[in-house]
Amino acid sequence: MKTLQDKIEWYTFWYWVYWLFSLVVLLGVVVLGIFFYFTDFQDVVTVSQLFLLLLLMLLAFYFRMTALYYHNVLFKLRQTAVRPRRRPRSQERRKPDEG
């Protein structure tokens, strides 16, 4: 990554990827939850399917936390890009004029 703008574009891309993946996985959790709720629970749903639902919820949580991390990095990079650059102060102090 060469410039600050390239970093901002890179992290923006990954933020949207993780955010959209979390929505897709959450949609899967909702669909499975509705399926489990409207069927005869003990006759149709197995323990492995409940475990799959738990894993999908954890995966969605991971994707969302990673997206929030990238959003935080983006926020800091954009603050850095907007902030005016200061020139470093010289180490030497001026001596007062002797009259």
Secondary structure, 3 states (H helix, E strand, C coil): CCCHHHHHHHHHHHHHHHHHHHHHHHHHHHHHHHHHHHCCHHHHCCHHHHHHHHHHHHHHHHHHHHHHHHHHHHHHHHHHHHCCCCCCCCCCCCCCCCC
